Amino acid sequence: MMRVGFTQGIQRVGARSFATNRVWRSEGETHFGFREVPKTIKEDLVREVFSSVAKSYDVMNDVMSFGIHRLWKDHFVSKLDPGRRPGGEPLSILDVAGGTGDIAFKMLDWATEIHNDHQSKVLVVDINNDMLKEGEKRSLSTPYAGTRASFLQQNAEILDKVPDSSQDLYTVAFGIRNFTNIDAALRSAYRVLKPGGVFACLEFSKVDNAVLDTIYEQYSFNVIPLMGQLIAADHDSYQYLVESIARFPSQDKFAQMIRDAGFDMTGAGYENLTFGVAAIHIGQKL
Ligand SMILES: C[S@@+](CC[C@H](N)C(=O)[O-])C[C@H]1O[C@@H](n2cnc3c(N)ncnc32)[C@H](O)[C@@H]1O
């Protein structure tokens, strides 16, 4: 397992129905799941989805992924191996689209338990205040509330409240596919990282086995929205979530987008998890 240690180195808009799969789009449009919508409203639609799912988000993640998202997240954190090294400075970490704080708390636990680091900090950034509120609530049952974990509402594409070259590590887990302008977010990530800083993304990706891909697609489109309906009384948000996964670029294409933002990547630049259901992409600002 490779580790990245820090010493080394249109349908009617607003109608929540998603039947149309239109592939062409005009310049002022982008995709929201399978719908083409004006770029100016995607942010609001995404906000609406996550406000709607915020309270059930953690439970639904476990149910939909049979708990596998926890294994992926644990692997992501262990691969990054965050924590202050002997003689080194504590780390400044940005967890973007951090939502309810899963990755942030796992990174702080890792730094504390593995590196005996009680100083490194994580700033959780998210566009959605309802998700952040859930995260802040959760932080109260951790040792990090008000000290090592803080929360900021901000669009990842802008990040103007985060100074240039200020961060050692930028993480984004299951968030980037929701952004309106992924390239802008990657450029912001590059800007806020220190030279030597690491960009790390965990995101749903493309399954690399045809049989599994068919089963996965059936499960995604037939079961997940139904579970959303039954468990969270919210079919449409979960329909959007599976559509947004289907629309996200392939591993190789996304790796190229990261390179285009200026990052250096070793090898292919990514690791597939569970046959590519999810993938980790890592880049470094040289
Ligand atoms: C699926 S959740 C992931 C939360 C968390 N990272 C996790 O792994 O459990 C996606 C998050 O991305 C956030 N998000 C979507 N668009 C965003 C943007 N443009 N800037 C910042 N956060 C955004 C949503 O509000 C939501 O909290």
The ligand as an SDF file (V2000), in Angstrom:
LIG
                    3D

 27 29  0  0  0  0  0  0  0  0999 V2000
  -21.7130   13.3100   -0.0820 C   0  0  0  0  0  0  0  0  0  0  0  0
  -21.3110   14.6210    1.0210 S   0  0  0  0  0  0  0  0  0  0  0  0
  -19.7140   14.1340    1.6090 C   0  0  0  0  0  0  0  0  0  0  0  0
  -19.4530   14.5340    3.0350 C   0  0  0  0  0  0  0  0  0  0  0  0
  -18.1570   13.9660    3.6500 C   0  0  0  0  0  0  0  0  0  0  0  0
  -16.9920   14.4360    2.9440 N   0  0  0  0  0  0  0  0  0  0  0  0
  -18.1720   12.4660    3.7010 C   0  0  0  0  0  0  0  0  0  0  0  0
  -17.3310   11.8610    3.0570 O   0  0  0  0  0  0  0  0  0  0  0  0
  -19.0010   11.9000    4.4010 O   0  0  0  0  0  0  0  0  0  0  0  0
  -20.9300   15.8960   -0.1410 C   0  0  0  0  0  0  0  0  0  0  0  0
  -20.7400   17.2610    0.4970 C   0  0  0  0  0  0  0  0  0  0  0  0
  -20.2670   18.1750   -0.5050 O   0  0  0  0  0  0  0  0  0  0  0  0
  -20.7800   19.4510   -0.1570 C   0  0  0  0  0  0  0  0  0  0  0  0
  -20.6450   20.3390   -1.3140 N   0  0  0  0  0  0  0  0  0  0  0  0
  -21.3190   20.2510   -2.5090 C   0  0  0  0  0  0  0  0  0  0  0  0
  -20.9400   21.2510   -3.3380 N   0  0  0  0  0  0  0  0  0  0  0  0
  -19.9830   21.9720   -2.6560 C   0  0  0  0  0  0  0  0  0  0  0  0
  -19.1780   23.1020   -2.9780 C   0  0  0  0  0  0  0  0  0  0  0  0
  -19.2790   23.7000   -4.1770 N   0  0  0  0  0  0  0  0  0  0  0  0
  -18.3110   23.5500   -2.0540 N   0  0  0  0  0  0  0  0  0  0  0  0
  -18.1930   22.9450   -0.8430 C   0  0  0  0  0  0  0  0  0  0  0  0
  -18.9330   21.8720   -0.4740 N   0  0  0  0  0  0  0  0  0  0  0  0
  -19.7960   21.3870   -1.3620 C   0  0  0  0  0  0  0  0  0  0  0  0
  -22.2220   19.1430    0.2220 C   0  0  0  0  0  0  0  0  0  0  0  0
  -22.8210   20.2100    0.9140 O   0  0  0  0  0  0  0  0  0  0  0  0
  -22.0240   17.8700    1.0680 C   0  0  0  0  0  0  0  0  0  0  0  0
  -21.8480   18.1650    2.4150 O   0  0  0  0  0  0  0  0  0  0  0  0
  1  2  1  0
  2  3  1  0
  2 10  1  0
  3  4  1  0
  4  5  1  0
  5  6  1  0
  5  7  1  0
  7  8  2  0
  7  9  1  0
 10 11  1  0
 11 12  1  0
 11 26  1  0
 12 13  1  0
 13 14  1  0
 13 24  1  0
 14 15  1  0
 14 23  1  0
 15 16  2  0
 16 17  1  0
 17 18  1  0
 17 23  2  0
 18 19  1  0
 18 20  2  0
 20 21  1  0
 21 22  2  0
 22 23  1  0
 24 25  1  0
 24 26  1  0
 26 27  1  0
M  CHG  2   2   1   9  -1
M  END
$$$$
